[in-house]
Amino acid sequence: MAVGEVMRMEVPTGGDLTVSSPDLHVLAVDDSIVDRKVIERLLRISSCKVTTVESGTRALQYLGLDGNTGASDLKDLKVNLIVTDYSMPGLTGYDLLKKIKESSTFREIPVVIMSSENILTRIEQCLKEGAEDFLLKPVKLADVKRIKQLIMRNEAEDHKTLSHSNKRKLGEDVDASPSSSSSSSSHDDSSVKDFDLQDIKDLLLHVFFSDT
């Protein structure tokens, strides 16, 4: 499939589930088809892979957090970011955020909340529950690019930390082995020195008695 091309799939419960290419995979959740198309378009322009669903319940189903096996054949695809509307019927964006953060599997996935209402207490509540950011609608391309750069930077730092940790562990394993060998080497050197001194003594005694 060419870059930027959209692949549509049928889902049992209705609604649209859309995936595009190529790199950062974003799950976008919004009950408004217009807003879904807008956020999908912005993400695609930013070279993100996008899956869109029309409700918080469908998002849980896609992630496999609804207690069932999930309807999407793409549920094994890694999700790097979840962007969700705050005000949705049934399961709100705030409820979805809490369920994701309660999951041992998905709690590390950054969640960004979108809303057309600039309510400070709502924003603070979402950030307190672990939201990565809170965007006001209409979402702009600059917002999407900023979020993408933040996520990619965080992933790069996590990868660097993991790499550094592995190197440090390897270094500790290597250091542990020479210590015993060093001790053994030290002991061997001592034996060699003792042996050399004894040889010198024997040689001197031999020379002395030979002369007499």
N, C-alpha and C positions, 0 to 999 in steps of 0.2 A: 504494500500500500504506500502510495506516495506521501511525502511530508505534507501535512496540512489537510490531507484528505480525511473525511469523516466516515466512520463505519457505524452503522446503526444496527441495533439488535432488537429482537422481539423479547419482551419480558412478560411473564404470566399475569402479573397484576395490572397491566396497562401502564400508560405513561411512557416517556421516552428515556432510553438509556443510550448515551452517545459517547463514543470513544474516538479520540484523534491522536496524532503523533506529534513530536517524537520524544521529549526527554523527561521532564518532571511530571509525575502523574498526580493529577488533582481530581478529587471527588467534589463536585459542586452540587449543592442541595438548595432548591428553591421551589416553592409551590407556584410561583408565577412563571409561565412559559416565556414571557417577554424578558424577565430578569435572568432566566436560565440562559436564554440565547445571548444576552448581553455579556454575561460573565464568561460563557463558553467562548465567545468571539474574542474577548480580551485575552483570555488564557491561550487561545490558539495563536494569536498574534505574538504572544510572548514565548512561543515555541514550547508550550506545555501539552502533555497528553491529558485529555479531559474525559471524565465520565460524569454525566449529569443525571440526577434523579429528582423526582418531583416532591419528595417528602422525607421527613426524618425517619419514618418507618422503613421506607425503601432504602435509605442509606444504611440502616442497621442490617437490613436483609442483604444488601450488597456485601457488607463487611463480614456477614456471618454472625452478627451479634444478636439476632432475633431468636436464637434457640433452634433454628432450622439449618438446613445445609446451604441455603441461599439460592437465589434464582439465577444469578449471573454466572455465565461460563468463565468470566474474567475475574472472579473473586480472588484468585491466587495472585493476581497482579499486585505488585507493591504499590501502596498509596503513600505518596510523600506529603500530601497536604489535603486538608478538608476545609472547604469554604462553604458556609451555610448561612441562610437567611435566619434572622432571629424569630420573626413572627410567622409561624406556620400553623395551620390547623392540626389538631392531634398532638403530635410530638413536636415541640418547638425547637428552635436552634439551640437554646439554652439547655433543654433536656437532652438533646443529642450530644452536646458538649460534655455534659456530666457522665453520660453512659460511656462515651469514648474514653474519658479520663479514668473511669472505673475499671476499664478493661486492661488486663495485664498485657494483652497482645498489641493493642492500639494506643495506649496512653501516651506514647512518645510521639505520635503523629501530631504535628502542629494543626490547630483548629483556628480558623479566622471567622469571626462573626460579621455578618452584614446587616444593616438596618437602615430604613429611611428616617428613623426617629433618633434624634440626638439627645438621648436621655442619659445623664451622667450616672445615675444609680445603676442603670442597666449595664452600661459600659463597665463600671467598676465591678459589678457582680460577675460578669463574664470573664474579665481578666483575673479575678480572684479564683475562679474555678479552673483556670489554666489556659484560657484562650490566648493565642499568640498575638492577635491584634483585633481591632474592631474598626470596620470600614463603614463609612456613611454612603448610602446610595444617593445618586447613581455612582457606582464604582468607576473609577477612571483607570486608564491604561497605566498611568504613573503609579497608582496604588498596587496594581497587579505586579508590575516590574519590581517594585520595592519589596513586596512580600516574597517574590521568587528569589531575589538576590539574598534575602535574609535566610530563607530555608536552605539554599544551596551553600551559603557560607557556614551555617550551623552544621550541615552534613559534612562539609569539608573539615571542619574543626573536630567533629566527632571521629572522623576517619583518622585524622592526624593524631588525636589522643590515643586511639586504639593502637595505632602503629607504634607510637612511642612506648606504650605500655608493653607491647609484645617485645620490642627491642630491649627494654629494661629487664624484662623477665629472662630473655635469652642471655643478656649480659651477666645476670645473677647466677644463672645455671653454669655459665662458662667459668666465672670466678670461683664457684664452689669447688670445682674439680681441681684446679691447679694448687689449691691450698694444701691438700694432702700430698700432692706430688711434690710441692715445694718443700714440705716437711721431710718427705722421703729423700729429696735431693740434698737437703741440708745434712741429713744423717749420713748419706753416702759420702759427701764431701769430707765430713769429719773422719769417717773410716779411712778414706784415702790419705788424709793428712797424718793420722796415727800410723798407718802402714809405712808411709814415707820416712817418718822419724825413726821407726824401728829399723828400717833398712840402713839408714845412715849410721845408727849405733852399731849395727852388726858389721858394717863395712869398716868403721873405725877400730873396732875390737880386732877384726881380722888383720888389718894393716899393722896394728900395734904388736900383736903376737907374732906376726910373720917377720917383723923387723928384729924381734928379739931371738 
